[in-house]
Amino acid sequence: MNTICLWNDRQFYEHLFSAVWGTLQTFFYTHFGVEGGAVCVLHTWGQNLSLHPHIHCIVPAAEYSLKGQWKNLGADGRFLFPVQQLSAMFLGKFLDSLKRSLRKQQV
């Protein structure tokens, strides 16, 4: 992945943000029936100062429903969404969009 990021960082980060936002939107709608929001921050380096592009998201545990009513989310106080499902969907979206983009550039 780092090779692709170094080759075209802008494209890589666009796919990264798109996959994050698409995954969050899907989970907000399917789990709670809301249009959710988040603050997302790109980090490009790890603790040991090696290239490690990733995104941190701050997601509020309350939103307005699609009917305009205030709705508290994640009542158990742990995770807002099932972490393994969220990770799997993100990875699928990210790799799919990245592969499609790379195939287009090969033609």
Secondary structure as GFF3:
##gff-version 3
##sequence-region A 1 107
A	DSSP	alpha_helix	2	7	.	.	.	ID=ss1
A	DSSP	alpha_helix	9	32	.	.	.	ID=ss2
A	DSSP	beta_strand	39	45	.	.	.	ID=ss3
A	DSSP	beta_strand	51	58	.	.	.	ID=ss4
A	DSSP	beta_strand	62	64	.	.	.	ID=ss5
A	DSSP	beta_strand	70	72	.	.	.	ID=ss6
A	DSSP	alpha_helix	83	106	.	.	.	ID=ss7
###
